[in-house]
Amino acid sequence: MPNHSKRILTFLFVTLFAVVFCGTPVSAMDSEAQPKDPGLMAADLLLARPVGTAATVTGFVIFVVSSPFSALGGNTKEAWESLVVSPASYSFQRPLGHFDKTPPINDHK
């Protein structure tokens, strides 16, 4: 039984080692993208993200109500992107504290 325990501990150690050292370059790249002002990050987390989430939910409700008219006008895709995708992208894909960067909207053509 002790041999089995050593194997498990060795496996856990190697896994932890691999995660720490393989994740380091990714962490280093991510740290360059972080703003230096924690006040901007706090304002983003406490104010902008909840407002963006509320805008996403509100945009979805407006899209559902207006979708018959959008379908008649042939602009359902544009309505979806401006009412739902754009606020959701701003709220959930933008780096924390970066108000000037908006991720590109995925184009599903």
HELIX and SHEET records of a PDB file:
HELIX    1   1 PRO A    2  ALA A   33  1                                  32    
HELIX    2   2 PRO A   38  ALA A   43  1                                   6    
HELIX    3   3 ASP A   44  ALA A   48  3                                   5    
HELIX    4   4 ARG A   49  GLY A   73  1                                  25    
HELIX    5   5 THR A   76  TRP A   80  1                                   5    
HELIX    6   6 GLU A   81  VAL A   85  3                                   5    
HELIX    7   7 SER A   86  PHE A   92  1                                   7    
END                                                                             
